Amino acid sequence: MYAMNLARYKYCPDIKEKGLSGLPRLILFTSAECHYSMKKAASFLGIGTENICFVETDGRGKMIPEELEKQIWQARKKGAAPFLVCATSGTTVLGAFDPLDEIADVCEKHGLWLHVDASWGGSALMSRKHRRLLHGIHRADSVAWNPHKMLMAGVQCCALLVKDKSDLLKRCYSAKASYLFQQDKFYDVSYDTGDKSIQCSRRPDAFKFWMSWKALGTLGLEERVNRALALSRYLVEEIKKREGFKLLMEPEYANVCFWYIPPSLREMEEGPEFWAKLHLVAPAIKERMMKKGSLMLGYQPHRGKVNFFRQVVISPQVSREDMDFLLDEIDLLGRDM
């Protein structure tokens, strides 16, 4: 929401004083796999959810740049005013990373603000082994990143990184409260960042992350990322070995999506009846594991695929034994279905 508002202010600075009246129909573009916060932000800011263009993705959940450009041209033909593209680095379900370089080329060509939602995938930048996933992110105008995911910073520790050096954030958000942000203090007032945010009083979450970084070092944070992704890979290989488990696709990140196929369905042909019955399996196993108190594991249908489990490995404190237990428990709870 911060980035969307900032992009809109850059496109039409008068909106801060004059409001929405007289504006053209503003329109933004994001992946069909984007986080639901895009809809919330468009709703809260008065842009409207109907003015979000959801760009088609490929079979792995990545935005297709050619489809993005096609939608931009179509919007302009209809008299709308494109102002923002939001790419995703680490989608919620599949863990997909949009092709940032190609998307940045389209944004430069059309003069659009490029925001990258790297809330989930941004921590891969800490890893020399995995940072290639975000190739091209340096071309973004703004980036959202949540160190509380994967790096185990305190919950709600989030960052909005903005490339602009012209004090755009302050011009967009400042209310110039003279009783708080005096300009004649004895110290460097650029440290008074509160006027750049919506909230005034808030927890110093960035300090918690700074402390973690100082304590663990860059190599320590890198090891957290590498270990979590190594455990994801271990889980993938175990799923491939075990009867009754089937991957949705080879994961790109730490999102491991899979079906558990109980014995009663293993000899059935994969037709409409098979998929209808398999759709009921994950919710039933989830109910059993919750009532037993052994596990909490997410499931969902997704873009035509029936309910499947989604194990997202975040904490580097989990072990291979935990991954084995996960699969053993699912099999134990579902083998009589």
Secondary structure, 3 states (H helix, E strand, C coil): CHHHHHHHHHHCCCHHHHCCCCCCCEEEEEECCCCCHHHHHHHHCCCCHHHEEEECECCCCCECHHHHHHHHHHHHHCCCEEEEEEEEECCCCCCCECCHHHHHHHHHHHCCEEEEEECCHHHHHHCCCCHHHHCCHHHCCEEEECCCCCCCCCCCCCEEEECCCCCHHHHHHCCCCCCCCCCCCCCCHHHCHHHHCCCCCCCCHHHHHHHHHHHHHHHHHHHHHHHHHHHHHHHHHHHHHCCCEEECCCCCCCEEEEEECCHHHCCCCCCHHHHHHHCCHHHHHHHHHHHHCCCCCEEEEECCEEEEEEEECCCCCCCHHHHHHHHHHHHHHHCCC
